[in-house]
Amino acid sequence: MEEDILYTALRKHMVERQIASRGISDTAVLDAMRRVPRHLFVPKNFQNDAYDDCPLPIGYGATISQPYIVGLMTALIEPKHGYRVLEVGTGSGYQAAILAQIGCRVTSVERIPELAKLAHENLKRAGVEGITIITGDGTSFSENEGPFDGIITTAAAPDVPPSLTALLADGGTMVLPIGDRDMQVLTCVHKTGTKLTISHHGGVRFVPLIGAEGWSEQ
């Protein structure tokens, strides 16, 4: 009970000091981040650090993103209840949990089977439902899998993957890091008909997107 009270207080502090104070004002995003128990999505030895202003390792060369970055990427797609959202790179399941808490219907793709399994376990432990996790290459979806109102890619691509923009609904938005393996720019792509409007939202550093429209394993 005392632990629950502590983590609830830490989440509130995280949202106020790390996210809202930096200009994120979407109430649905802020409320979701106050509710989802982030400490259940990190390894046990990092649970005391779960609400710190930094990314954390989750194993298999992957990380859970800094809370602010999760909040920013979520807010950029302007999620609404009932939105269909594709996440490329499930990781530990935290980003998917935030989207599900908002009321989105989430399909999340993870290429590392062990991480997909871990995400399943974390989401179950956190009591989060309504998320479909698929093991595979998120850039190899056919257009028949879409359209999605929003797409979040939590791995860095050298350019905007055409296969993902093809999956966006008219009026939909995708956010992803674009750049080289060491440093990227958080990029937002809004689709209106056949037109793509692109905006940039600061420097970030993500693991590389491995797959047909990312980098090879080497």
LOPA-375192 format. One record per residue (C-alpha): residue in one letter; x, y, z. Coordinates in nm, 4 decimals, padded with zeros to 6 digits. Each point is the difference from the previous one (the first is absolute). Layout:
LOPA-375192
- aa	px	py	pz
- A	X	Y	Z $
...
***
This chain:
LOPA-375192
- aa	px	py	pz
- M	00.0000	00.0000	00.0000 $
- E	00.2778	00.2435	00.0943 $
- E	00.1840	-00.0939	-00.3193 $
- D	-00.3118	00.0764	-00.2091 $
- I	-00.0332	00.3418	00.1657 $
- L	00.3692	00.0702	-00.0658 $
- Y	-00.0175	-00.0933	-00.3675 $
- T	-00.3212	00.1995	-00.0472 $
- A	00.1756	00.3063	00.1440 $
- L	00.3048	-00.0594	-00.2210 $
- R	-00.2201	-00.0207	-00.3102 $
- K	-00.1738	00.3253	00.0902 $
- H	00.3362	00.1696	00.0545 $
- M	00.1311	-00.1437	-00.3302 $
- V	-00.2929	00.1392	-00.1970 $
- E	00.0111	00.3432	00.1631 $
- R	00.3774	00.0561	-00.0022 $
- Q	00.1165	-00.1911	-00.3074 $
- I	-00.2887	00.0127	-00.2454 $
- A	-00.2608	00.2714	00.0614 $
- S	00.2691	00.2534	00.0926 $
- R	00.1620	-00.0569	-00.3410 $
- G	-00.3101	00.0995	-00.1900 $
- I	-00.1981	-00.3210	-00.0454 $
- S	-00.3602	00.0940	00.0771 $
- D	-00.2114	-00.2834	-00.1470 $
- T	-00.2097	-00.0953	00.3020 $
- A	-00.0602	-00.3571	-00.1206 $
- V	00.3741	-00.0593	-00.0336 $
- L	00.0796	00.1522	00.3384 $
- D	-00.2768	-00.1973	00.1709 $
- A	00.1160	-00.3266	-00.1592 $
- M	00.3542	00.0594	00.1174 $
- R	-00.1245	00.0647	00.3529 $
- R	-00.1868	-00.3312	-00.0038 $
- V	00.2296	-00.2524	-00.1724 $
- P	00.2472	-00.1572	00.2491 $
- R	00.3276	00.0608	-00.1847 $
- H	00.1979	-00.1934	00.2620 $
- L	-00.1681	-00.3210	-00.1193 $
- F	00.1555	00.0486	-00.3446 $
- V	00.3650	00.0069	00.1082 $
- P	00.2216	-00.2745	00.1480 $
- K	-00.0347	-00.0404	00.3766 $
- N	00.3471	00.1384	00.0667 $
- F	-00.1040	00.3271	-00.1695 $
- Q	-00.3463	00.0409	00.1545 $
- N	00.1187	00.2678	00.2419 $
- D	00.1219	00.1980	-00.3040 $
- A	-00.3129	-00.0513	-00.2098 $
- Y	-00.1283	00.3564	00.0427 $
- D	00.3343	00.1741	-00.0525 $
- D	00.0562	00.2351	-00.2927 $
- C	00.1972	-00.2481	-00.2111 $
- P	-00.0277	-00.3132	-00.2157 $
- L	00.0711	-00.3364	00.1633 $
- P	00.1269	-00.3339	-00.1370 $
- I	-00.2553	-00.2791	-00.0319 $
- G	00.2278	-00.2689	-00.1435 $
- Y	00.0856	-00.1296	-00.3490 $
- G	00.1638	00.3314	-00.0899 $
- A	-00.3282	00.1898	00.0385 $
- T	-00.1119	00.2803	00.2310 $
- I	-00.3187	00.1500	00.1401 $
- S	-00.0036	00.3612	-00.1148 $
- Q	00.0293	00.3011	00.2279 $
- P	-00.3498	00.0881	00.1323 $
- Y	00.0003	00.3385	-00.1744 $
- I	00.0726	-00.1614	-00.3377 $
- V	-00.2840	-00.2500	00.0507 $
- G	-00.2321	00.2883	00.0832 $
- L	00.1160	00.2084	-00.2955 $
- M	-00.0289	-00.2814	-00.2558 $
- T	-00.3448	-00.0888	00.1297 $
- A	-00.1217	00.3597	-00.0051 $
- L	00.1299	00.0575	-00.3536 $
- I	-00.2392	-00.2562	-00.1487 $
- E	-00.2891	00.1693	00.1869 $
- P	-00.1542	-00.3309	00.1125 $
- K	-00.3713	-00.0296	00.0623 $
- H	-00.2181	-00.2729	00.1490 $
- G	-00.0644	-00.2574	-00.2713 $
- Y	00.3000	00.0968	-00.2134 $
- R	00.1741	-00.2891	-00.1696 $
- V	00.3736	00.0322	00.0706 $
- L	00.2980	-00.1994	-00.1242 $
- E	00.3131	-00.0112	00.2145 $
- V	00.3214	-00.1242	-00.1606 $
- G	00.2282	-00.1196	00.2794 $
- T	-00.1943	-00.1299	00.3008 $
- G	00.2958	-00.0089	00.2385 $
- S	-00.1257	-00.0596	00.3520 $
- G	-00.3571	00.1024	-00.0920 $
- Y	-00.0118	00.3385	00.1760 $
- Q	-00.0763	00.2192	-00.3029 $
- A	-00.2753	-00.2409	-00.1067 $
- A	-00.1423	00.0118	00.3521 $
- I	-00.0210	00.3803	-00.0098 $
- L	-00.1863	-00.0135	-00.3318 $
- A	-00.2373	-00.2678	00.1285 $
- Q	-00.0690	00.2041	00.3147 $
- I	-00.1117	00.2859	-00.2259 $
- G	-00.2403	-00.2409	-00.1699 $
- C	00.1880	-00.0721	-00.3222 $
- R	-00.0166	-00.3369	-00.1732 $
- V	00.3683	-00.0902	-00.0138 $
- T	00.1876	-00.2376	-00.2279 $
- S	00.3645	-00.0220	00.1055 $
- V	00.2757	-00.1736	-00.1962 $
- E	00.3231	-00.1242	00.1603 $
- R	00.2741	-00.1799	-00.1936 $
- I	00.1662	-00.1524	00.3110 $
- P	-00.2125	-00.2935	00.1243 $
- E	00.1323	00.0258	00.3558 $
- L	-00.1085	00.3641	00.0220 $
- A	-00.3425	-00.0788	-00.1446 $
- K	-00.0420	-00.2638	00.2721 $
- L	00.1229	00.2426	00.2665 $
- A	-00.2472	00.2647	-00.1155 $
- H	-00.2862	-00.2510	00.0204 $
- E	00.0987	-00.0796	00.3595 $
- N	00.0419	00.3652	00.0994 $
- L	-00.3356	00.1023	-00.1460 $
- K	-00.1761	-00.2869	00.1732 $
- R	00.1637	00.0888	00.3330 $
- A	-00.1038	00.3646	-00.0448 $
- G	-00.3567	-00.1008	-00.0880 $
- V	00.0118	00.1628	-00.3446 $
- E	-00.2178	-00.1550	-00.2717 $
- G	-00.0914	00.0686	-00.3613 $
- I	00.3496	-00.0286	-00.1510 $
- T	00.0954	-00.2407	-00.2791 $
- I	00.3722	-00.0852	-00.0054 $
- I	00.1509	-00.1479	-00.3145 $
- T	00.3544	-00.1338	-00.0340 $
- G	00.1572	00.1094	-00.3285 $
- D	00.1224	00.2880	-00.2167 $
- G	-00.2244	00.3008	00.0443 $
- T	00.0993	00.1457	-00.3380 $
- S	-00.1187	-00.3068	-00.1891 $
- F	-00.3742	00.0438	00.0641 $
- S	-00.2178	00.0002	-00.3096 $
- E	-00.2374	00.2889	-00.0669 $
- N	-00.2861	-00.2386	00.0762 $
- E	00.1008	00.0175	00.3682 $
- G	-00.0881	00.3701	00.0114 $
- P	-00.1095	00.2634	00.0157 $
- F	00.1225	00.1252	00.3368 $
- D	-00.0909	00.3366	00.1494 $
- G	00.3417	00.0197	00.1595 $
- I	00.3369	-00.1738	-00.0242 $
- I	00.2790	00.0196	00.2561 $
- T	00.3388	-00.1464	-00.0867 $
- T	00.2306	-00.0440	00.2986 $
- A	00.3103	-00.0793	-00.2050 $
- A	00.1984	00.2263	-00.2322 $
- A	-00.0266	-00.0215	-00.3781 $
- P	00.2322	00.1610	-00.2584 $
- D	-00.3054	00.1530	-00.1712 $
- V	-00.3789	-00.0051	00.0242 $
- P	-00.1022	-00.3581	-00.0929 $
- P	-00.2434	00.0107	-00.2974 $
- S	-00.1636	-00.3223	00.1203 $
- L	-00.1038	00.1748	00.3215 $
- T	-00.1319	00.3172	-00.1633 $
- A	-00.2091	-00.2290	-00.2216 $
- L	-00.1622	-00.1360	00.3164 $
- L	-00.1036	00.3443	00.1260 $
- A	-00.3636	00.0991	-00.0276 $
- D	-00.0893	00.3259	-00.1708 $
- G	00.0501	00.2546	00.2769 $
- G	00.2233	-00.2384	00.1931 $
- T	00.3345	00.0790	00.1622 $
- M	00.3208	-00.1960	00.0424 $
- V	00.2864	00.0873	00.2338 $
- L	00.3449	-00.1584	-00.0194 $
- P	00.3712	00.0764	00.0411 $
- I	00.1787	00.0649	-00.3302 $
- G	00.3758	00.0134	-00.0417 $
- D	00.3089	-00.2157	00.0305 $
- R	00.0726	-00.2710	00.2559 $
- D	00.1453	00.2406	00.2561 $
- M	-00.2293	00.3048	-00.0071 $
- Q	-00.3396	00.0792	-00.1459 $
- V	-00.2683	00.2668	-00.0203 $
- L	-00.3477	-00.0779	00.1306 $
- T	-00.2130	00.0351	-00.3107 $
- C	-00.3765	00.0363	-00.0350 $
- V	-00.1705	-00.0924	-00.3279 $
- H	-00.3616	00.1078	-00.0560 $
- K	-00.1881	-00.1451	-00.2970 $
- T	-00.2697	00.1890	-00.1880 $
- G	-00.1072	-00.1859	-00.3116 $
- T	00.3273	-00.0675	-00.1813 $
- K	00.1793	00.2943	00.1635 $
- L	00.2432	-00.0511	00.2891 $
- T	00.0715	00.2908	00.2332 $
- I	00.3175	-00.0453	00.2024 $
- S	00.1055	00.1770	00.3192 $
- H	00.2992	-00.0457	00.2299 $
- H	00.0026	-00.0121	00.3800 $
- G	00.3563	-00.0112	00.1262 $
- G	00.2947	-00.2330	00.0170 $
- V	-00.0430	-00.3522	00.1404 $
- R	00.1920	-00.3234	00.0184 $
- F	-00.1747	-00.3335	-00.0601 $
- V	00.1139	-00.3500	-00.0851 $
- P	00.0037	-00.0639	-00.3770 $
- L	-00.3015	-00.1328	-00.1871 $
- I	00.0992	-00.3402	-00.1376 $
- G	-00.1964	-00.1227	-00.2985 $
- A	-00.0949	00.0481	-00.3608 $
- E	-00.0063	00.3800	00.0230 $
- G	00.2464	00.0516	00.2824 $
- W	00.3474	-00.1406	00.0400 $
- S	00.1259	-00.3549	-00.0345 $
- E	00.1125	-00.1970	00.3057 $
- Q	00.3666	00.0768	-00.0747 $
***
